[in-house]
């Protein structure tokens, strides 16, 4: 008779432990799913911001590059050496803007890949590009 009571006691403890494990697994799943949703919102928001920024940088690149070429051409024609260097400086600035634009495109592609992974349920929260422009709150 005592064996039966021990069995019931052990069985109840195991059942309680299984129930606790289920609760823990549900909490873990909820945390991970919430993280995926928050990451998805962040990726979409950041992609949108970077796309808008790239549009502006694209216009700036062409305007500054055109101004630099025009200034250099006029300065050479009239032999104004200081304006030649200003034109060269404008072209260097345009090139720098173009580099930033290309870097943003790389980040946008990475965000799109992460968005696709979330959609296909293959997302792992270990990004190669750690870019989060949102300020951290203390």
C-alpha positions in Angstrom: 0.0 0.0 0.0 2.8 2.4 0.8 4.3 1.7 -2.6 1.2 3.0 -4.3 1.2 6.2 -2.2 4.9 6.8 -3.2 4.1 6.2 -6.8 1.2 8.7 -6.7 3.4 11.2 -4.9 6.2 10.8 -7.4 3.8 10.9 -10.3 2.2 14.1 -9.0 5.6 15.7 -8.6 6.5 14.7 -12.2 3.2 16.0 -13.4 3.8 19.3 -11.6 7.3 19.6 -13.1 6.0 18.9 -16.6 3.4 21.6 -16.1 6.1 24.0 -15.0 8.2 23.1 -18.0 5.2 23.8 -20.3 4.7 27.2 -18.7 8.4 28.0 -19.1 8.3 26.9 -22.8 5.2 29.0 -23.4 6.8 32.0 -21.9 10.0 31.5 -23.9 7.9 31.2 -27.1 6.0 34.3 -26.2 9.2 36.3 -25.6 10.7 35.1 -28.9 7.6 35.9 -30.9 7.3 39.3 -29.3 10.9 39.9 -30.1 10.3 39.0 -33.8 7.4 41.4 -34.0 9.4 44.2 -32.4 12.4 43.5 -34.7 10.1 43.4 -37.7 8.6 46.8 -36.8 12.1 48.2 -36.3 13.4 46.8 -39.6 10.5 48.3 -41.5 10.8 51.6 -39.9 14.6 51.8 -40.4 14.3 50.7 -44.1 11.7 53.4 -44.6 14.0 56.0 -43.0 17.1 54.9 -45.0 15.2 54.9 -48.2 14.0 58.5 -47.6 17.6 59.4 -46.7 19.0 57.8 -49.8 16.6 59.7 -52.0 17.8 63.0 -50.6 21.5 61.9 -50.8 20.9 60.9 -54.4 19.7 64.4 -55.3 22.5 66.0 -53.3 25.1 63.8 -55.0 24.0 64.9 -58.5 23.6 68.6 -57.6 26.9 68.8 -55.8 28.7 66.8 -58.5 27.3 68.9 -61.3 28.2 72.1 -59.4 31.8 70.8 -58.9 32.2 69.9 -62.5 30.8 73.2 -63.7 32.9 75.2 -61.2 36.1 73.4 -62.2 35.4 73.8 -65.9 34.8 77.6 -65.5 37.8 78.0 -63.2 40.1 76.3 -65.6 38.8 78.3 -68.5 39.4 81.6 -66.7 42.5 80.3 -64.9 41.2 80.9 -61.4 43.1 78.4 -59.4 41.3 78.7 -56.1 38.0 78.0 -57.8 39.5 74.8 -59.3 40.2 73.6 -55.8 36.7 74.5 -54.7 35.3 72.5 -57.6 37.5 69.5 -56.8 36.3 69.8 -53.1 32.7 69.7 -54.3 33.4 66.6 -56.4 35.1 64.9 -53.3 32.0 65.8 -51.2 29.7 64.3 -53.9 31.8 61.1 -53.9 31.6 60.9 -50.1 27.8 61.3 -50.3 27.7 58.5 -52.9 29.7 56.2 -50.6 27.2 56.8 -47.8 24.4 56.1 -50.2 26.0 52.7 -51.2 26.5 51.8 -47.5 22.8 52.5 -46.8 21.8 50.3 -49.7 23.8 47.4 -48.1 22.0 48.0 -44.8 18.7 48.2 -46.6 19.3 44.8 -48.3 20.3 43.2 -44.9 17.0 44.6 -43.4 15.1 43.1 -46.3 16.7 39.7 -45.8 15.8 39.8 -42.1 12.2 40.8 -43.0 12.0 37.8 -45.4 13.4 35.5 -42.7 10.8 36.6 -40.2 8.1 36.1 -42.9 9.4 32.6 -43.6 9.9 31.8 -39.9 13.6 31.4 -40.4 14.7 34.5 -38.4 17.6 34.2 -36.0 18.3 37.4 -34.0 22.0 37.6 -34.8 22.5 40.2 -37.4 25.9 40.9 -39.1 25.0 44.6 -39.4 24.4 46.0 -36.0 22.7 49.3 -36.9 20.1 50.7 -34.6 19.8 54.5 -34.9 17.1 54.6 -32.2 18.5 56.0 -28.9 18.7 53.6 -26.0 16.7 54.6 -22.9 18.2 54.2 -19.5 
